Amino acid sequence: MKITIIGSGYVGLVTGACLADVGNDVFCLDVDPRKIEILNNGGVPIHEPGLQEVIARNREAGRLQFSTDVEASVAHGDVQFIAVGTPPDEDGSADLQYVVAAARNIGRYATSFKVIVDKSTVPVGTADKVRAAVTEELTKRNADVKFSVVSNPEFLKEGAAVDDFMRPDRIVIGVDGDADGQQARAMMKRLYSPFNRNHERTLYMDVRSAEFTKYAANAMLATRISFMNELANLADRVGVDIEDVRQGIGSDPRIGYHFLYAGCGYGGSCFPKDVQALVRTAEDYGLPLRILDAVEAVNETQKTVLIDKIVTRLGDDLKDKTFALWGLAFKPNTDDMREAPSRRVIAELVRRGARVRAYDPVALEEARRVIALDFADDADAHARVEFCATQNDTLTGSDALVIVTEWKAFRSPDFTKVKTALSLPLIFDGRNLYEPEAMEELGIEYHAIGRGLGQSA
Protein backbone atom coordinates (compact mmCIF):
# COMPACT_ATOMS: atom_id res chain seq x y z
CA MET A 1 0.00 0.00 0.00
CA LYS A 2 1.07 3.61 -0.55
CA ILE A 3 1.31 5.44 2.75
CA THR A 4 2.10 9.05 3.62
CA ILE A 5 3.24 10.05 7.10
CA ILE A 6 2.80 13.76 7.83
CA GLY A 7 5.26 14.67 10.56
CA SER A 8 8.59 12.88 10.93
CA GLY A 9 8.90 13.13 14.69
CA TYR A 10 8.78 10.34 17.24
CA VAL A 11 5.39 8.88 16.30
CA GLY A 12 5.72 9.55 12.58
CA LEU A 13 9.16 7.99 12.19
CA VAL A 14 8.28 4.85 14.12
CA THR A 15 4.99 4.45 12.26
CA GLY A 16 6.52 5.07 8.85
CA ALA A 17 9.54 2.84 9.37
CA CYS A 18 7.52 -0.06 10.76
CA LEU A 19 4.88 0.14 8.02
CA ALA A 20 7.66 0.14 5.43
CA ASP A 21 9.22 -2.86 7.16
CA VAL A 22 6.18 -5.01 6.35
CA GLY A 23 6.32 -4.07 2.67
CA ASN A 24 4.45 -0.79 2.24
CA ASP A 25 5.67 2.15 0.12
CA VAL A 26 6.03 4.97 2.67
CA PHE A 27 6.57 8.70 2.12
CA CYS A 28 7.53 10.63 5.29
CA LEU A 29 6.94 14.38 5.18
CA ASP A 30 8.22 17.10 7.47
CA VAL A 31 8.28 20.87 7.11
CA ASP A 32 11.64 21.05 8.92
CA PRO A 33 14.31 20.80 6.19
CA ARG A 34 17.05 20.13 8.76
CA LYS A 35 15.25 17.03 10.03
CA ILE A 36 14.73 15.72 6.50
CA GLU A 37 18.38 16.37 5.68
CA ILE A 38 19.45 14.32 8.71
CA LEU A 39 17.19 11.45 7.67
CA ASN A 40 18.31 11.52 4.04
CA ASN A 41 21.93 11.45 5.19
CA GLY A 42 21.34 8.26 7.17
CA GLY A 43 20.85 9.83 10.59
CA VAL A 44 17.89 9.78 12.96
CA PRO A 45 16.94 12.96 14.87
CA ILE A 46 15.66 11.05 17.92
CA HIS A 47 17.02 8.24 20.05
CA GLU A 48 14.86 5.14 19.90
CA PRO A 49 16.42 1.65 20.18
CA GLY A 50 16.26 -0.27 16.90
CA LEU A 51 14.74 2.56 14.87
CA GLN A 52 17.87 3.54 12.94
CA GLU A 53 18.33 -0.04 11.70
CA VAL A 54 14.70 -0.28 10.53
CA ILE A 55 14.95 3.06 8.71
CA ALA A 56 18.27 2.13 7.07
CA ARG A 57 17.14 -1.19 5.62
CA ASN A 58 13.88 0.22 4.28
CA ARG A 59 15.56 3.26 2.70
CA GLU A 60 17.99 0.87 1.03
CA ALA A 61 15.09 -1.29 -0.16
CA GLY A 62 13.38 1.78 -1.64
CA ARG A 63 10.28 1.48 0.55
CA LEU A 64 10.94 4.59 2.67
CA GLN A 65 11.59 8.18 1.54
CA PHE A 66 11.79 11.54 3.31
CA SER A 67 10.84 14.90 1.85
CA THR A 68 9.56 18.41 2.52
CA ASP A 69 7.39 18.35 -0.65
CA VAL A 70 3.81 18.70 0.59
CA GLU A 71 2.12 18.27 -2.79
CA ALA A 72 4.13 15.13 -3.53
CA SER A 73 3.24 13.69 -0.14
CA VAL A 74 -0.49 14.10 -0.76
CA ALA A 75 -0.19 12.58 -4.23
CA HIS A 76 1.73 9.59 -2.88
CA GLY A 77 -0.41 8.07 -0.16
CA ASP A 78 -3.86 6.52 -0.39
CA VAL A 79 -3.63 6.55 3.40
CA GLN A 80 -2.47 9.84 4.92
CA PHE A 81 -1.31 9.60 8.55
CA ILE A 82 -1.28 12.88 10.46
CA ALA A 83 1.46 12.46 13.07
CA VAL A 84 2.35 16.06 13.88
CA GLY A 85 2.88 17.54 17.33
CA THR A 86 0.00 18.56 19.58
CA PRO A 87 1.79 20.60 22.27
CA PRO A 88 -0.16 21.89 25.26
CA ASP A 89 -1.63 25.35 24.84
CA GLU A 90 -1.45 27.94 27.59
CA ASP A 91 -4.64 26.62 29.17
CA GLY A 92 -3.50 22.98 29.02
CA SER A 93 -5.62 22.05 26.01
CA ALA A 94 -4.01 20.38 23.00
CA ASP A 95 -2.83 22.83 20.35
CA LEU A 96 -4.30 21.50 17.08
CA GLN A 97 -2.88 24.09 14.68
CA TYR A 98 -0.44 21.61 13.11
CA VAL A 99 -3.11 18.92 12.77
CA VAL A 100 -5.48 21.35 11.04
CA ALA A 101 -2.68 22.67 8.81
CA ALA A 102 -1.90 19.11 7.70
CA ALA A 103 -5.57 18.51 6.95
CA ARG A 104 -5.76 21.70 4.88
CA ASN A 105 -2.78 20.60 2.79
CA ILE A 106 -4.51 17.32 2.02
CA GLY A 107 -7.62 19.24 0.96
CA ARG A 108 -5.55 21.54 -1.26
CA TYR A 109 -3.89 18.78 -3.25
CA ALA A 110 -5.98 15.59 -3.07
CA THR A 111 -7.26 14.28 -6.40
CA SER A 112 -8.43 10.81 -5.36
CA PHE A 113 -10.02 9.06 -2.37
CA LYS A 114 -7.93 9.46 0.78
CA VAL A 115 -8.10 7.81 4.17
CA ILE A 116 -6.94 10.54 6.57
CA VAL A 117 -5.72 9.00 9.81
CA ASP A 118 -5.32 10.99 13.01
CA LYS A 119 -2.28 9.29 14.56
CA SER A 120 -1.37 12.23 16.76
CA THR A 121 -2.85 12.20 20.25
CA VAL A 122 -5.84 14.49 19.87
CA PRO A 123 -8.91 15.33 21.99
CA VAL A 124 -12.43 14.18 21.25
CA GLY A 125 -13.87 16.06 18.30
CA THR A 126 -10.60 16.55 16.42
CA ALA A 127 -11.76 14.38 13.53
CA ASP A 128 -14.63 16.85 13.02
CA LYS A 129 -12.11 19.69 12.76
CA VAL A 130 -9.97 17.72 10.31
CA ARG A 131 -13.03 16.87 8.22
CA ALA A 132 -14.13 20.53 8.16
CA ALA A 133 -10.67 21.76 7.14
CA VAL A 134 -10.37 19.25 4.28
CA THR A 135 -13.91 20.01 3.09
CA GLU A 136 -13.25 23.75 3.12
CA GLU A 137 -10.15 23.39 0.96
CA LEU A 138 -11.88 21.04 -1.46
CA THR A 139 -14.77 23.51 -1.74
CA LYS A 140 -12.37 26.32 -2.59
CA ARG A 141 -11.08 24.21 -5.48
CA ASN A 142 -14.58 23.08 -6.44
CA ALA A 143 -13.11 19.55 -6.24
CA ASP A 144 -15.35 16.51 -5.83
CA VAL A 145 -12.92 14.23 -3.97
CA LYS A 146 -14.08 11.66 -1.45
CA PHE A 147 -12.25 11.06 1.83
CA SER A 148 -12.78 9.55 5.26
CA VAL A 149 -11.25 10.59 8.57
CA VAL A 150 -10.10 7.77 10.85
CA SER A 151 -8.82 7.82 14.42
CA ASN A 152 -5.92 5.40 15.03
CA PRO A 153 -4.20 6.46 18.26
CA GLU A 154 -0.67 5.27 18.97
CA PHE A 155 0.24 3.24 22.05
CA LEU A 156 4.02 3.40 21.85
CA LYS A 157 6.33 3.47 24.85
CA GLU A 158 9.42 5.58 24.34
CA GLY A 159 12.40 3.26 24.50
CA ALA A 160 10.36 0.28 23.22
CA ALA A 161 8.37 1.88 20.40
CA VAL A 162 9.55 -0.31 17.51
CA ASP A 163 8.69 -3.50 19.36
CA ASP A 164 5.37 -2.02 20.51
CA PHE A 165 4.44 -1.21 16.91
CA MET A 166 5.54 -4.53 15.46
CA ARG A 167 3.95 -6.57 18.27
CA PRO A 168 0.96 -4.51 19.41
CA ASP A 169 -1.28 -5.62 22.24
CA ARG A 170 -4.16 -3.75 20.57
CA ILE A 171 -4.85 -1.67 17.47
CA VAL A 172 -7.62 0.87 17.96
CA ILE A 173 -9.37 2.12 14.83
CA GLY A 174 -12.26 4.58 14.89
CA VAL A 175 -14.27 4.84 11.67
CA ASP A 176 -17.51 6.39 10.48
CA GLY A 177 -20.46 4.20 9.62
CA ASP A 178 -21.13 5.65 6.15
CA ALA A 179 -19.96 4.18 2.85
CA ASP A 180 -16.70 6.15 2.84
CA GLY A 181 -16.06 5.03 6.41
CA GLN A 182 -16.56 1.41 5.46
CA GLN A 183 -14.11 1.77 2.58
CA ALA A 184 -11.65 3.32 5.04
CA ARG A 185 -12.21 0.43 7.45
CA ALA A 186 -11.41 -2.10 4.72
CA MET A 187 -8.21 -0.25 3.82
CA MET A 188 -7.10 0.00 7.44
CA LYS A 189 -7.82 -3.70 7.94
CA ARG A 190 -5.63 -4.52 4.96
CA LEU A 191 -2.89 -2.16 6.22
CA TYR A 192 -2.75 -3.78 9.65
CA SER A 193 -3.26 -7.38 8.54
CA PRO A 194 0.49 -8.21 8.93
CA PHE A 195 0.20 -7.36 12.63
CA ASN A 196 -2.83 -9.61 13.17
CA ARG A 197 -1.51 -12.89 11.78
CA ASN A 198 -1.24 -14.57 15.20
CA HIS A 199 -4.62 -13.33 16.41
CA GLU A 200 -6.92 -10.39 15.81
CA ARG A 201 -5.73 -7.38 17.78
CA THR A 202 -7.88 -4.70 16.15
CA LEU A 203 -10.66 -2.99 18.04
CA TYR A 204 -13.09 -1.12 15.78
CA MET A 205 -15.22 1.64 17.23
CA ASP A 206 -16.62 5.05 16.36
CA VAL A 207 -14.17 7.88 15.82
CA ARG A 208 -14.88 9.79 19.03
CA SER A 209 -14.52 6.69 21.19
CA ALA A 210 -11.13 5.97 19.60
CA GLU A 211 -9.97 9.53 20.28
CA PHE A 212 -11.08 9.19 23.89
CA THR A 213 -9.42 5.79 24.37
CA LYS A 214 -5.89 7.16 24.02
CA TYR A 215 -6.42 9.84 26.67
CA ALA A 216 -8.18 7.39 28.97
CA ALA A 217 -5.27 4.92 28.74
CA ASN A 218 -2.60 7.49 29.59
CA ALA A 219 -4.74 9.00 32.34
CA MET A 220 -5.13 5.59 33.96
CA LEU A 221 -1.38 4.90 33.86
CA ALA A 222 -0.58 8.34 35.26
CA THR A 223 -3.14 7.76 38.01
CA ARG A 224 -1.45 4.53 39.07
CA ILE A 225 1.91 6.30 39.28
CA SER A 226 0.61 9.20 41.36
CA PHE A 227 -1.41 6.85 43.57
CA MET A 228 1.69 4.82 44.37
CA ASN A 229 3.78 7.93 44.94
CA GLU A 230 1.31 9.23 47.52
CA LEU A 231 1.36 5.88 49.30
CA ALA A 232 5.16 5.91 49.19
CA ASN A 233 5.28 9.31 50.86
CA LEU A 234 3.01 8.00 53.62
CA ALA A 235 5.12 4.84 53.87
CA ASP A 236 8.14 7.01 54.72
CA ARG A 237 6.20 8.54 57.61
CA VAL A 238 4.77 5.35 59.12
CA GLY A 239 7.79 3.07 58.70
CA VAL A 240 6.62 0.91 55.79
CA ASP A 241 8.60 -0.47 52.84
CA ILE A 242 6.65 0.46 49.71
CA GLU A 243 8.44 -2.23 47.70
CA ASP A 244 6.88 -4.92 49.89
CA VAL A 245 3.53 -3.19 49.51
CA ARG A 246 3.94 -3.05 45.72
CA GLN A 247 4.51 -6.77 45.54
CA GLY A 248 1.67 -7.43 47.94
CA ILE A 249 -0.91 -5.56 45.89
CA GLY A 250 0.61 -6.33 42.48
CA SER A 251 0.14 -10.05 43.04
CA ASP A 252 -3.60 -9.44 42.88
CA PRO A 253 -4.46 -10.12 39.20
CA ARG A 254 -7.11 -7.41 39.33
CA ILE A 255 -4.33 -4.89 40.03
CA GLY A 256 -1.11 -6.27 38.49
CA TYR A 257 2.43 -4.96 38.81
CA HIS A 258 2.64 -2.43 35.99
CA PHE A 259 3.08 1.28 36.77
CA LEU A 260 3.16 0.74 40.52
CA TYR A 261 6.77 1.79 41.07
CA ALA A 262 7.20 4.69 43.46
CA GLY A 263 9.60 7.40 42.30
CA CYS A 264 10.20 11.08 41.75
CA GLY A 265 7.35 11.66 39.31
CA TYR A 266 6.53 11.05 35.66
CA GLY A 267 7.49 13.22 32.70
CA GLY A 268 7.81 12.92 28.94
CA SER A 269 5.71 14.02 26.02
CA CYS A 270 2.55 12.05 26.81
CA PHE A 271 1.38 11.71 30.41
CA PRO A 272 1.67 15.36 31.53
CA LYS A 273 0.24 16.73 28.29
CA ASP A 274 -2.55 14.17 27.95
CA VAL A 275 -3.74 14.43 31.54
CA GLN A 276 -3.89 18.22 31.20
CA ALA A 277 -5.73 18.00 27.88
CA LEU A 278 -8.32 15.58 29.25
CA VAL A 279 -8.86 17.82 32.28
CA ARG A 280 -9.32 20.79 29.95
CA THR A 281 -11.81 18.91 27.78
CA ALA A 282 -13.85 18.05 30.87
CA GLU A 283 -13.82 21.69 31.98
CA ASP A 284 -15.14 22.71 28.56
CA TYR A 285 -18.11 20.44 29.21
CA GLY A 286 -18.60 21.66 32.77
CA LEU A 287 -17.52 18.38 34.37
CA PRO A 288 -14.36 18.67 36.49
CA LEU A 289 -12.22 15.52 36.66
CA ARG A 290 -11.29 15.67 40.33
CA ILE A 291 -9.20 12.49 40.32
CA LEU A 292 -7.06 13.71 37.42
CA ASP A 293 -6.67 17.14 39.02
CA ALA A 294 -5.18 15.29 41.98
CA VAL A 295 -3.02 13.07 39.76
CA GLU A 296 -1.41 16.12 38.18
CA ALA A 297 -0.98 17.94 41.50
CA VAL A 298 0.62 14.90 43.12
CA ASN A 299 3.04 14.52 40.22
CA GLU A 300 4.17 18.14 40.37
CA THR A 301 4.85 17.78 44.09
CA GLN A 302 6.61 14.44 43.60
CA LYS A 303 9.21 16.00 41.33
CA THR A 304 10.63 17.79 44.37
CA VAL A 305 10.46 14.86 46.82
CA LEU A 306 14.21 14.28 46.44
CA ILE A 307 14.87 17.94 47.21
CA ASP A 308 12.79 17.63 50.37
CA LYS A 309 14.90 14.66 51.47
CA ILE A 310 18.13 16.48 50.65
CA VAL A 311 17.07 19.59 52.54
CA THR A 312 15.93 17.53 55.54
CA ARG A 313 19.33 15.85 55.68
CA LEU A 314 21.68 18.69 54.67
CA GLY A 315 19.76 21.91 55.25
CA ASP A 316 18.25 24.47 52.93
CA ASP A 317 21.54 26.28 52.24
CA LEU A 318 23.53 24.06 49.86
CA LYS A 319 26.16 26.62 48.76
CA ASP A 320 29.05 24.44 49.83
CA LYS A 321 27.64 21.22 48.37
CA THR A 322 28.18 19.46 45.05
CA PHE A 323 25.85 16.70 43.89
CA ALA A 324 26.54 13.92 41.41
CA LEU A 325 23.34 13.35 39.44
CA TRP A 326 22.67 10.16 37.47
CA GLY A 327 19.93 10.24 34.87
CA LEU A 328 18.58 13.22 32.92
CA ALA A 329 16.03 11.80 30.45
CA PHE A 330 12.51 11.40 31.82
CA LYS A 331 12.86 7.62 31.49
CA PRO A 332 15.48 5.09 30.30
CA ASN A 333 16.18 4.30 26.64
CA THR A 334 15.30 7.77 25.37
CA ASP A 335 16.86 11.22 25.15
CA ASP A 336 13.51 12.92 25.78
CA MET A 337 13.86 15.73 28.34
CA ARG A 338 10.29 17.01 28.14
CA GLU A 339 8.86 17.43 31.65
CA ALA A 340 11.79 15.37 32.98
CA PRO A 341 11.97 15.34 36.81
CA SER A 342 15.73 15.94 36.53
CA ARG A 343 15.05 19.49 35.35
CA ARG A 344 13.15 20.32 38.54
CA VAL A 345 15.76 18.60 40.71
CA ILE A 346 18.62 20.50 39.07
CA ALA A 347 16.75 23.80 39.24
CA GLU A 348 15.99 23.39 42.96
CA LEU A 349 19.54 22.32 43.85
CA VAL A 350 21.06 25.24 41.97
CA ARG A 351 18.53 27.67 43.46
CA ARG A 352 19.86 26.69 46.87
CA GLY A 353 23.43 27.39 45.76
CA ALA A 354 24.59 23.84 45.01
CA ARG A 355 26.70 22.66 42.11
CA VAL A 356 25.56 19.70 40.00
CA ARG A 357 27.69 17.22 38.06
CA ALA A 358 25.26 15.33 35.79
CA TYR A 359 25.42 12.29 33.52
CA ASP A 360 23.02 10.39 31.27
CA PRO A 361 23.91 7.51 28.91
CA VAL A 362 21.96 9.04 25.99
CA ALA A 363 20.45 12.43 26.81
CA LEU A 364 23.57 14.56 27.46
CA GLU A 365 23.29 16.60 24.25
CA GLU A 366 19.57 17.20 24.63
CA ALA A 367 20.03 17.95 28.32
CA ARG A 368 22.65 20.60 27.56
CA ARG A 369 20.16 22.27 25.22
CA VAL A 370 17.15 22.27 27.55
CA ILE A 371 19.08 23.12 30.72
CA ALA A 372 20.58 26.11 28.90
CA LEU A 373 17.03 27.24 28.13
CA ASP A 374 15.93 26.63 31.72
CA PHE A 375 18.72 28.92 32.96
CA ALA A 376 18.63 31.37 30.06
CA ASP A 377 18.10 34.31 32.43
CA ASP A 378 20.65 33.24 35.05
CA ALA A 379 24.16 32.66 33.70
CA ASP A 380 25.61 32.22 37.19
CA ALA A 381 23.18 29.40 38.00
CA HIS A 382 23.80 27.76 34.62
CA ALA A 383 27.55 27.78 35.31
CA ARG A 384 26.95 25.60 38.37
CA VAL A 385 25.68 22.73 36.20
CA GLU A 386 28.35 20.53 34.65
CA PHE A 387 27.77 17.59 32.31
CA CYS A 388 30.15 14.66 32.69
CA ALA A 389 31.29 12.02 30.20
CA THR A 390 30.73 9.03 32.50
CA GLN A 391 28.72 8.25 35.61
CA ASN A 392 31.90 7.82 37.64
CA ASP A 393 33.16 11.24 36.51
CA THR A 394 30.20 12.83 38.30
CA LEU A 395 31.43 11.48 41.63
CA THR A 396 34.72 13.39 41.57
CA GLY A 397 34.48 16.32 43.95
CA SER A 398 30.86 15.53 44.85
CA ASP A 399 29.40 15.27 48.34
CA ALA A 400 26.39 13.06 47.58
CA LEU A 401 24.79 11.11 44.72
CA VAL A 402 21.27 11.78 43.41
CA ILE A 403 19.62 9.20 41.11
CA VAL A 404 16.76 10.47 38.94
CA THR A 405 16.43 8.02 35.99
CA GLU A 406 16.49 4.23 36.31
CA TRP A 407 18.98 3.35 33.57
CA LYS A 408 20.21 -0.24 33.72
CA ALA A 409 23.80 1.01 33.93
CA PHE A 410 23.00 2.49 37.35
CA ARG A 411 21.59 -0.69 38.88
CA SER A 412 24.84 -2.32 39.92
CA PRO A 413 27.63 0.27 40.18
CA ASP A 414 30.95 -0.20 41.96
CA PHE A 415 29.70 0.85 45.39
CA THR A 416 33.20 0.88 46.82
CA LYS A 417 34.16 3.48 44.21
CA VAL A 418 30.98 5.43 44.91
CA LYS A 419 31.63 5.43 48.65
CA THR A 420 35.29 6.38 48.27
CA ALA A 421 34.68 9.18 45.77
CA LEU A 422 31.88 10.95 47.67
CA SER A 423 32.90 13.18 50.56
CA LEU A 424 29.71 12.00 52.27
CA PRO A 425 28.77 8.35 51.61
CA LEU A 426 25.23 9.50 50.86
CA ILE A 427 22.75 8.48 48.12
CA PHE A 428 19.36 10.01 47.39
CA ASP A 429 17.62 7.49 45.11
CA GLY A 430 14.55 8.70 43.23
CA ARG A 431 13.94 5.30 41.61
CA ASN A 432 14.49 2.79 44.44
CA LEU A 433 17.26 0.95 42.60
CA TYR A 434 18.98 -0.48 45.65
CA GLU A 435 18.08 -2.40 48.78
CA PRO A 436 18.34 -0.36 51.99
CA GLU A 437 19.79 -3.29 53.93
CA ALA A 438 22.58 -3.74 51.36
CA MET A 439 23.42 -0.05 51.50
CA GLU A 440 23.60 -0.17 55.29
CA GLU A 441 26.01 -3.11 55.14
CA LEU A 442 28.21 -1.11 52.74
CA GLY A 443 28.25 1.85 55.07
CA ILE A 444 26.32 4.08 52.66
CA GLU A 445 23.57 6.33 53.99
CA TYR A 446 20.62 5.69 51.69
CA HIS A 447 17.45 7.74 51.19
CA ALA A 448 14.91 6.29 48.76
CA ILE A 449 11.18 6.79 48.05
CA GLY A 450 8.80 5.12 50.48
CA ARG A 451 11.35 2.80 52.01
CA GLY A 452 11.23 4.46 55.42
CA LEU A 453 11.76 1.44 57.65
CA GLY A 454 12.66 2.52 61.12
CA GLN A 455 11.49 6.10 60.50
CA SER A 456 8.06 5.74 62.05
CA ALA A 457 7.09 8.08 64.85
N, C-alpha and C positions, 0 to 999 in steps of 0.2 A: 504494500500500500504506500501511497505518497503522503507523507506527513510533514507538516510545518510546525515548528516550535517557535513561538513568539516570546523572546526573552531567554537569553542564554546565561542565566544565573544558576543558582543551586538546583532548583526544581527543574528548570528547562534543560540544563545539560544532562542531568541524570535521566530524565524522561527521554530525551532525544537519543542519547547514546544507547540506552537499553532497548528502545524500540528499533533502532538500527541493528542492534546485535541479534535480533530474531528475524532479520531479513528485510525490514522496511527501508524505503528510500526517504531519508530524513533531511530536511532543510532547517537549520537553526538560524534564527534571525536575532540580531541585537542592534540597537541604535548606537551603542558605544563602539566606535571603530577600534579603540585600543583593545577591548576585550576580544573582538573578532580577529584582530591581528595576532594576539597571543595564541588563540585557538588554531589559526591557520599556520602558525609557525611551530605547532606541535606542543604548545604549552597548555596548561589548564589554570584558569584564574582563581580557582578555589581548591582547598585541600579536601579530598574525599577519597578514602582508600579504594583502590581498584578502578576508579573512574578514568584516570589517564590511559590505562591499558585498554579499556573498552573503547574510548574515543579513538585511540591510535589505530587499532585494528579495523575499525569501521570506516575511518577516513581512508585508510589504505585500500580497503575493499570497494571504495566508491559509494558507500551507502550513507555517508554522513558529510554534510557540507555546512560551512558557516559563512554568513554574509550580512551586510547592512542594507541590502536591496529589498525594500519593502514590497514593491510591486512584484518582483520575482518570487518572493516568499508566498504571496497570496496565490499567484499562478501555480505554484508547485503543489501545494497540499490539498487533497480532498478533505483531509481532517486538519483543522487549524487549532493547535493547542495555544491558549493564552496562558503564559507562565511568567508574567511580569511581576514586579514587586507591588505589594500592597502595604506600604508603611503606615504606622499609626498616625492619624491626624492629631491636631492639637487637643481635641476633645476625647481622644482614645479610639475613635471610630477608624475603620479601614479607609485609607485614601485610595479611591478607585480611579484616579485620573489616568493611570497608565493602562489599566484594563479597558477603559472606555476608548482611549486613544487607539489601542490595538484593534478594538472592534470597528472603529471608524475606518481604519486602513483597510480592513477586510471589505467593508461596504464600498469603499472607493474603487477597489480593483477587482472584485470577484466577478467572474463571468460564467461560472457554473456552480452547481449545488455544493455547498460547503457545510460540513459539520464543524461547528465552532465550540470548542471545549474549554470551559473554565477550569484550568488546572491550578491556578493561583488560589490561595485561601481567601475566600470572599464571603461577605455576609449574605444572609437570606435576602433575596430580591435582586441580586447582582445580574442574574441571567436576564431579567426584565430590562435592566439598563443596557446590557450588551445588545439585546434584541432591538431595542429602540434606536441605539446608535447606528447599528448596521442598516436598519430600515430607513433611517433618515438619509444616510449616504446613498443608498440605492435609489431613493426617491429623487434626490438631487440629479442623479444621472438618468432618471427615467428608465432604470434597468429592472427587468423582470427576472430576478435571480432568486431561486429558492435557497433556504438555509435552515438549519436547526441548531439551537443552542443547547449544549449538554453540560451538566455539572459532573466532573470527575475528580474529586479532591484527592490530593496526594497524602499518603501516610508513610512518609520516609523519615527515618531517624538519621540525623547527621552523624557521620561516622560509620553508618551501616546502610547507606541509602541504595547502593547498587544491589546488594543482596535483598533488601526489602522490596525493590522493584521487580527483580527477577523471580523472587519467591514470595509473593504477597500473601498475607493471611486473609485479605479481602480486597475486592475491587468494587468500589461504589460508583454507580453510574445513574445519574438522574436525567430522565428524558421526558419530553412531552408526549401526550397520548395521541396527537394528530398524525396524519400520514407522513409528514416530514420527520416527526419525532420517531416514528417507527422505522423509517429508512435510516435515521441516525443510529438507532438502537442496533440494527442489523450490522451497520458498519463498525460500530464499537465492539460488538460481539466478535466480529471477524478479527479486529485489531488485537483484541486481548485473548484470542483463542490459544496462542502458544503458552500462555500463563495459566491455562485451565486444563491442561492435558491430564494431570493427575486426578483432580476433582474440580468441580465448579466452584469458583471463588467469587463470582460476580453477584453483587446485590443490586437489582434494578429497583428504582423508586422514582418518585416525581422529583423535579429539579430542585424545588425548595427544600425538600427533605434531605437531599444529597448535600446541598450547601450547609445545612444545619448540622449534619452528621460530623463534619470535620471539626467545627467549633466545639461540639459536644464532646468529642473524643479528647481533644486537647484540654478542655476545661476539666474533665474527669481526672486526667493524669496529673494536672497541676493541683487539683484538690487533694489527691492522695499525698503528694509531696508536702504541701503546706500542713495537712492534717498530721503527718508524721513529725514534721518539724516542731509543731506546737507540743506534741506529746514528748518529744525529745527535750524541749526546754523545761517541761515539768519534771521529766525524769531526772534532770540535773539537780532539781530542788529537793526531790523526795528520796534520792538515793537509789535510783533504778537504772539498770543497764538497758538502754533502748534496743540494743542488738538482740538481747534475749527476747524482748517484747516483740520485735519484728518477726523473729522466727516463730514465736508462739502464735501470733495472729496470722502470719503468712501461711502456716500449715493448714489453715481452714480453706478448703477449696473455693468457698464462696468469696474469699478475700484474695488469696494468692500473694506471691512475694513481690510482684513487679511494682516499681515506683513507691516503695515503702522505706527507702533508705533516707535516714536523717542526714542533714547536711547544712550548708550555708546558703541555701536558696537556689532556685532555678533561674536560668537566663536563656539566651539564644534568640532566634528570630521568630519562634512560634508561640511558645506558652505565654510570655508576657503580652505580646501583641494580640493574640487570639482571645485571651481572657478579657482584656480591656475592650476589644471590639464586641464581644458577646454581651458584656455589661452595658455598653453603649447602645446596642440594638435593643436591649430590654428597656432601657430608659426611654428610648424613642417611642416605645409602646406602653409606657406608663407602668412597667412591671419591674421593679428593682430586683436584681438577683443578689440577695443578701449573702448567700454562701460564697458566691464568687467575689463579692466585695471583700469578704474576709480572707479568701484565698490570696488575693492580690496584696492586701495589707500585711498579712503574715509573711509573705515572701519578701516584701520590701524590708521588713524588720529583720528577717533572718539573714539578710546579706551583711548585717553588721554584728551578728552574734559573735563572730571571732574577735571583733574589736572590743566588744563588751568583756570577753574573757581576758583579752590582753590588758585592758585597762584595769580590770579587777586585780590582776596579778602584778602589773608593773606600774600602775598609776596613769593618770591622764596625760602627764607631761612626758613625752617620749623623745625629747630633743637629743638625748645622749644614746639613743638606741638605734641599732640597725637590724633589720629583719630580712632573713632569707625567705623568699616566697616561691613556692613550687606550684605551677599551674596557673595559666592566664586565660586560656580558652574557656568558654562557659561549660564545656564538657570534653571528655577525651575524644581523640580521633577526628578533630576538626580544628580549624584556625579561626572559628567564628568568635568574635569578641562582643557581639551585640548583647547588651544587658548582662554581661558576664559579672558574677559576684566579685571577681578579682579587681575590677575597676573601683567598686565601692570600698573594698578592703584597702587598696593602695591609697585612694583619696583620703580615707579616714586616718591612716597611719601618717601620711605626709602632713595632713592638717595639724596633727599633734606634734610635728617636728621631727618625726622619725625619718630614717633613710631606708630604702627598699632595694634589695638586690634580687631581681626576678628572673625566672627561667620557665620556659615551656618548650616541649619537644617539637612543636609545629608552629605555634602562634606568635613567635617572637616578632616577626616582621609586621604582622597585623597589629600586635600589641603596641609596638613602637608608634605606629600611626595613630591609633585611637587614644593612647595615653597622652600623646602630644596635643591632641585636640582637647582632651579633658583638662589639661593644664595650660591651655593656650593663653590664658590671662595671668598666669603666675609662673614666670620663668624660674624663680628661685625654688618653688615647689617641684617643678619638673626636673630640675637638676638633682634632686634628691632621689630620683628613681633611676636605677641602673639595670640594664638587661645583660644577663650573663650567658656565656656560650654553653655551659653545662650546669646540671643541678648541683654538682659539688662546688663549682665556682661560686655559687651564691652563698655558700657557708663561710667563705673566707671573710673575716672581719665582722661577722654577724653575731648578734646576741642570742637570737631565737629563730626557730623555723616555723613558718606558717604554710600550711598545705591547703590549697583552694580547689584544685582540679584533680580528679582521681585517675591520673594516667597510670598505666601498668608499671611504667619505669619507676614509679614512686613507691610501689607496694613492698619492695624488699630491698631497701638501700643498705649500705654499709653503716650500720648504726654506730659502730666504734668510731668511724670517721666523722659521722654527724656529731657525736658527743664530744669528740676531741676538738673539732673545728669551732663549735659554738662556745662563746664565752659563758653562756648560761645553758646547761643541758636541758633545753626547754622547747617543746613542740606544741603548737596550736594546730590541731588537725580538723579542718572543716569537712572532711569526708570519711572519718572513722576508718582509716586504712589499717590501723594497728590495734593490737590487743593491749589494754591498759596494764594487765598483769605482766606482760612481756616487757613493756617499757619500764615498769617499776624494777624488774630484775636487772635491767641494763643500767639503771641509775639515771634514767631520763624522766624529767617531769613532763607529764603528758596531759593535755587538755583537749578533749574531743567534744562531740555533740551528743548530749544525752547519755553519757556513760558515767554519770556522777555517783558511782558507788562510793559509799563512805562520806558523802557530802550532805546527807540528810540532816535536818535540824534536830 
